[in-house]
Structure formats: structure tokens, C-alpha cells
């Protein structure tokens, strides 16, 4: 039976410069790949209306802008939650 690495060897510390893969990174990567594939597959021109603005543009631009807006909102909410935790700690 080959030698199996110990749990200590599998767990790398911050000074070990090891690659740590967590579930959040895996799920995030899957979402990014799916999003890029979805955007690449939708390139037809569509009419977009927002408040008083109306324009005809490729759907991939609309989807990319929507995804970036979602990432920005998520980052802002995460920062807000972290600040609230720091104040309460």
C-alpha cells in the first residue's frame, strides 16, 4: 500500500504557498464558466429599454453589464456585512 500523506501535509499554512481549493472557489469558477458560455451563445441584437433610455444592442453586452452589476452589488453587500461584524465584535 503506498504511503498516504498525512492531514498535516494536506493542509498547507499561509507560509507554505500551497494551493488551497475551497468550495467557494469551485462554485465561483463553475458559475463563471457557465456565464461565459451563456453570454457567448447569445449574440443576437435586442432592443433594451430602461427608464427613458431605449437602444438596440447585442445581447452579450446586456448580459455582461448585468453580470458585472450583480458582482458589484454582491461585493458592496459583502463589505457592508463585514463592517457590521467588525463593529459588533
Secondary structure, 3 states (H helix, E strand, C coil): CCCCCCHHHHCCCCCCCCCCCCHHHHHHHHHHHHHHHHHHCCCCEEEEEECCEEEEEEHHHHHHHHHHHHHHHHHHHHHHHHHHHHHHC
